[in-house]
């Protein structure tokens, strides 16, 4: 009997631990109730729900911080949840926002298509939805979408490389791809492939490696691709979150050289993280296309406030800008990255 | 009468085919794939590429060795990936904030993994909760704690880790030696010690093992503890290799580790498995296919398809064997 009671108690403890862990998983830095964090100066009486996919890169960390700051500055309360890239969890968290009666919801979706049903529920409840960085799939009515011009930004990067390459240069390219369910990853992949197709004499695609936004897959992919073709001299990296793994891979291969040095592998990356900008200043990375996460975060909150106030909707596509070894110490001397 | 005579021979041939397929089918498919890759890309069949595949296999291979212990006692450890994440975070914290030697960081990561393994072992062996639920709970807790400690940010490791990532002996990465060393020790423990035999006995029939005087709960507890410690070391090794820990570090690796173990001959039903060569074959098979597909310039979508097919066949074979056709 005593044993049974002990077992029962321990079983309850195990389940409690699991619940605790799940709260931790969905939790933000605040560590509050189900990851929600409320600004203290929320005197407008309005609340914005922020549903984040995950904070897996510096870009998302900056995005999140910018939204928090914008809410605080506007005196609006916010409640936040982080889905750890679990689409079902994100749908559930959005439904929780609906039942909490928030006035607007900002969604940074893990998967734009998978979140459509939750957005439809927001539509039914009359709660305006603002999409952050990733567009929603078809069938969802959103108040505004704040995103980056992924395709064009990548195309400009390739154009930069093409225009600055010495005559007769031939690039054998390794293309890394993010999560295949991420519209941004697909847009960057399409942008890259369309861009190199414009310079058929200069670029040749040697390998495409799926990474699921995971560093270990990026590292293995780089090493495998070089084992297959040691002449690869160009890597397209779709997110700065993968950059340290790529750098590690190149260092292990003895191919991490500066721009202009023998054996330099041209490195084109995306996002604008601090370590990418530093690597550009040091001369190891050629160019990064920067999405203005600070501005996008602010615009998301502004759009949510406009929606609450019944103002007109306006989408915003961040054109981005490129920081390269050429302009990092002149035009963008003050830009440190995220 | 003739018909009656013929029937058993047809059944016998069918059974023989299933027998052969279950024993060698996966290896046959693997060899065909290897030949295909080698014909398409001559580089594939080179010593340097083989060493690269071995190195790529080493990190998760260590976790596979640990998983063998748990599978042998008819358990399962879902928490292995988040154990890797949490332990790597602990190891990296020790490295970055205390600037202690790398070996101490590995010890810290190993101890952290061991603790998670002990929690798993305690609830499975002593409290008798289903392993799937217990390890799912520790998966969540370890992930939550890791994210909490890192504030959901990337953790960059001190540049000294690159020395280890780049270190080679006779042109072979030290990762490979660490992996093979662990495989050899595990092989010795499983085949030449009393504890090893007890693990198999518990996996085959826990009640019977208890009646024979084996301390079943203690044996099962130790299996989970070993699995946890090895996952911790694997996590730290992976962090050194990448020089960074992302919030999605090791996510989904539990499937790779469990499926590699099954491909390598461990059974989800317990009581079976040879770490040497099983743990090596299992993970190398998966890494070799990824390597071959990259070399072929295959579509990004093909990776998951191939991996899925291989895992499906391995689990199917395991189920057929368990259903009594071969056992």
Interface residues (C-beta under 8 A of the other chain):
Chain A: X6 X7 X10 X11 X14 X15 X17 X18 X20 X21 X22 X23 X24 X25 X27 X28 X29 X31 X54 X55 X56 X57 X58 X61 X82 X84 X85 X177 X180 X189 X205 X206 X207 X208 X209 X210 X212 X213 X214 X215 X216 X219 X220 X221 X223 X224 X225 X227 X228 X229 X241 X244 X245 X247 X248 X251 X252 X275
Chain B: X41 X43 X44 X46 X48 X49 X52 X55 X56 X59 X123 X127 X128 X129 X133 X134 X136 X137 X138 X139 X140 X141 X142 X143 X144 X145 X147 X148 X151 X152 X153 X154 X156 X162 X165 X166 X238 X241 X242 X243 X244 X246 X247 X248 X249 X250 X251 X252 X287 X290 X291 X294 X295 X297 X299 X300 X301 X303 X304
